């Protein structure tokens, strides 16, 4: 069992940046994949970025070149750097550990507006 707690969300203007953090209560190195997802109002939850145990990353097309996922096994932390934010990035962002038997955080709100 592992608990995930996201932080770092907030209100930002278009073009701005945020860094989301996901703190795990236990080791995250045992998971084959870690990821960030987001859910905008009235929309389904969607994949934003994933990182595998060996460090391979993948991103949704809409965020490629703007977002960067990373993790720190020593600190049991997962991060998502969000750059050049756009209004369409507004959503609740969730971290996820695992794939089939997965753990989710409670989410952190990101609002991009002028």
C-alpha positions in Angstrom: 0.0 0.0 0.0 1.3 3.5 -0.8 -0.3 6.9 -0.5 0.3 9.6 -3.0 -0.1 13.3 -2.2 0.2 15.9 -5.0 1.1 19.5 -4.5 2.2 22.5 -6.4 -0.9 23.4 -8.3 -2.3 26.9 -8.5 -3.4 29.8 -10.6 -1.0 30.9 -13.4 -1.2 33.1 -16.4 -0.8 31.8 -19.9 2.9 31.2 -20.7 3.7 30.7 -17.0 5.2 27.7 -15.3 4.4 25.4 -12.4 6.1 22.4 -10.8 3.9 19.7 -9.5 5.2 17.2 -6.9 3.8 13.9 -5.8 5.0 12.6 -2.5 4.8 8.8 -1.9 4.5 7.2 1.5 6.6 4.3 0.4 9.1 3.2 -2.2 8.2 4.1 -5.7 11.1 2.3 -7.3 9.1 -1.0 -7.2 6.6 0.4 -9.8 7.2 -0.3 -13.4 5.6 3.0 -14.4 4.7 6.2 -12.8 2.5 8.8 -14.4 0.7 12.1 -14.3 -2.9 12.4 -15.6 -5.3 15.2 -15.7 -9.1 15.7 -15.8 -10.7 18.9 -17.0 -14.3 19.8 -16.1 -16.7 17.7 -18.2 -13.9 15.6 -19.7 -12.5 12.2 -19.1 -9.2 11.7 -17.2 -6.3 11.7 -19.7 -2.7 10.7 -19.6 -0.2 13.5 -19.5 3.1 11.8 -19.0 4.7 8.6 -17.9 8.1 7.5 -16.8 9.2 3.9 -16.5 11.5 2.4 -13.9 14.5 2.7 -16.2 13.7 6.3 -17.0 12.0 6.1 -20.3 9.4 8.9 -20.7 6.4 9.5 -22.9 4.1 12.4 -23.2 0.7 13.3 -24.6 1.0 15.1 -27.9 -0.6 18.2 -26.5 2.2 18.7 -23.9 5.3 17.5 -25.7 8.0 20.0 -25.5 6.3 21.9 -22.7 6.0 19.4 -19.8 8.7 17.3 -18.3 8.3 14.3 -15.9 10.9 13.2 -13.5 11.3 11.1 -10.3 13.6 10.8 -7.4 13.7 7.3 -6.0 15.7 8.4 -2.9 13.0 10.8 -1.9 10.1 8.8 -3.3 9.0 11.8 -5.3 7.5 12.2 -8.7 7.5 15.6 -10.4 5.9 17.3 -13.4 7.4 20.5 -14.7 4.8 22.5 -16.6 6.1 25.3 -18.9 4.5 27.6 -21.4 1.1 26.8 -19.9 -2.1 27.3 -21.9 -5.7 27.8 -20.8 -6.5 24.3 -22.1 -4.0 22.9 -19.6 -6.5 23.8 -16.8 -7.4 20.6 -15.0 -7.0 18.6 -11.8 -3.7 16.8 -12.1 -3.2 13.4 -10.5 -0.2 11.2 -10.0 -0.4 7.5 -10.4 1.9 4.7 -9.4 1.6 1.3 -11.1 -0.4 0.1 -14.0 -2.9 -2.7 -13.4 -2.9 -2.5 -9.6 -2.4 1.3 -9.4 -2.4 3.9 -6.7 -3.7 7.5 -7.2 -3.3 10.7 -5.5 -6.1 13.1 -4.6 -5.2 15.6 -7.3 -4.0 19.2 -7.4 -5.8 22.0 -9.3 -4.0 23.8 -12.1 -5.8 26.9 -13.5 -4.4 28.8 -16.4 -6.1 32.1 -17.0 -5.3 35.7 -17.8 
